[in-house]
Amino acid sequence: MESGGSSSSGRATPADELIFPYPHRANEEGVLLHSGKAPITITGPSEWLTNIHSCRIRMENDLDHWDSLALPATTQTVAAFNAVAEKLEQVFDILRAGKDDMDLQIRDRYLGILSKANKFSSDLYMGLANATEDVGEKLRHLATIQHRQQQTTAATELFFASLAKGKGPAPVPGGDQPPQAPSGPDNWAPAERFLEELRPLLIPQKKETARRPAMKTPDTFDGAYTNLRSWWELVKDYLEIHEPTMPTESIRIKFVGSLLRKEARRWYDSRARSLERRGNADTWALFLPALLARFTDKQQKLRDHEAIKALRYEGSIQDFLSILEELNSTVALTGSGLQDIIRSQITPEIRRAIYHKMGGLPEDDEALIAAVREAGIIEERSSG
């Protein structure tokens, strides 16, 4: 539900006159509270103020949409909304005071409002994605998060462009200080780091030329150790098939998060809050190992190792190797440890077939498995 006063680029078109109501806060149920204070009418509003007003309208529409679905508001979502409302109250007070440096003071709070509004939007639509089991609805909500991030990115880039032209605001006590020119990623201000993380969203995505195969959304995962391996295999397949709809690491992380329940969801939320407090961005390279490490049974590796040692070839080389590879996904045997187990189980006929073709058993793990698989299939067919 976008406001008619803003474009998809994130840049609002200034009007001749702007009516700026007193900002609404939300109660614990996510219902807007009306203060009863009279609005302020601004003639010839600045671009910054027009963008802030459009952002505020989107947020209130989003919260009304949440309420219309009769979904219980989360503490996190309400807190994110009220954090923006607090900033907007500061803008209202600046407008009411009408001082000469009014425009500079508003611009000085601009980035803070954008980033907090983006946080609210992500929290709200992530909640909507979690509340539905319909894959189409999940993806639409995640796409809305991406669209809002694109709007925030575009508006933020315009702000940086104005700074580069020397039109940026001077520091004002109590405001969000504008960032200094970065000398490298390690020295970037939070807003600049935020922009760089969202920059990939501005790259046009390739259009699909073929219809994706239909696949059921994976079941939810509640943290049970015994279910992790099979659940994660399904999730990996799903992410691969739907890769065009999940162009960023953030979207992939949020989608997997929407599949988590109970203990697993509590871990996900706690980790997200911890990263946010430290001002760190999550990445797929960090998230995936953390998820798998947290919900992998620490005793599973020992049990799987014992199962590998007890594994026997009983007439189907495909079954034997499939079970071996599945068990070894946790044990991670390589070299002589893995090859000794394979050599101890293959029949003399399979061994002779490999020697006849290759002159000996391969010393590389993958080459040995491929040779055993091929020779075993041929031997089983000839003896069957």
C-alpha positions, 0 to 999 in steps of 0.5 A: 500500500504505497502512498500516492506522493512517492515514486518507486525510486524512493524519491517523493515529488515535493508538493506546493503545500504539505499538511504534516499531522502530529505523528501517531504512536502504536499501543501494545496491540499495534493500534495507532494512537491519535494525539488530537494535536492539530497538523501543521501546514507547510508551504513549499516543503523541502524534498527531505520533508516530503520524503519523510512524510511519504515514509510515514504514510507507508508505515501507518498503512502497513500497520493498518494492514497488519491490524486488518488481518487480525494478527497479534502485534509483536513487541519488536514490530511495535517498538520499531514503529514507535522508534520512527514515531519518536523521530517524527515527533522531533520533526514536528516540533522543529516545524512548529518552532519554525526557526531559520535552520529548520530545513537543516535540522530536518535533513540532519534527522533524515537518515535516522528516519529512513533506517528506522523505517526500513527496520520497521518494514522488515520486521512487519513483513517478516512477521507476515511471512512467518504467519502464512504457510502459503509459499506465494504469500511468503514470497510476496511478503519477502518481495515487499521487504526487498522493494522497501529496501530498494526505496530506502537505498534510492533515497539514501543515495540521493542524500549522499549525492547532495553531500557530494555536491556540498548541499548536505546539512551541517551538524545540529546538536541532538540530530543524526550526524551526517556521515563523513566521506568514507576512507574504506569499509572499516571506517564507514558510518552506519548509514554508509555501511547500510547503503553498501549492503543494499546496493546489490538490490539496485542491480537489475535481475535477469528475467526468467525464460523458463517456468520453474518446476513446482515444489512444495514449501519445506516443512517447518523445523522446530530444532529437533536434531533427528530432523535436521539433515532431511529438512535441510536437504529439502530446503537446499533444493527449494532455494536452488529452484527459487533462486531468482526470487531470492536475489540477496543473502538477506532474503535467503536468510529471512526465508529460512528464518520463516521456516523455523519454529519453537526452539529453532525460531527462538535461536534465530531471533536471539541471534538476530538481536545480538547481531543488531546490538553489535551493529553487525550485518548477517551473511549467508556464510555466517548464518548457515554454519551457525544454524547447522552447528546449533542443531546438529547432535554432538553425538551424531558424528560418533553414531554415524562413524560406528554405523559406517564401520558396521555398513555392509555391501549386500548386493546393491552397490548404489544403496551401499554407496548412498548410505555411506555418503549420507553417513559420511556427511557428518563424519567426513572421513577422507583418504585411507580411512574412507578407502579402507572401508570401501575396499573391505566391502567390495567383492573380488569380482568388482575388484577384478573389474576395476583392475582390468579397466584401470590397472589398480584401485584409484587412490583418490576418494572420488575416483575410487567411489566412481570406479566402484559404482560403475564396476558394481552396477555392471557386475550386478547386472551380469550376475542378475 
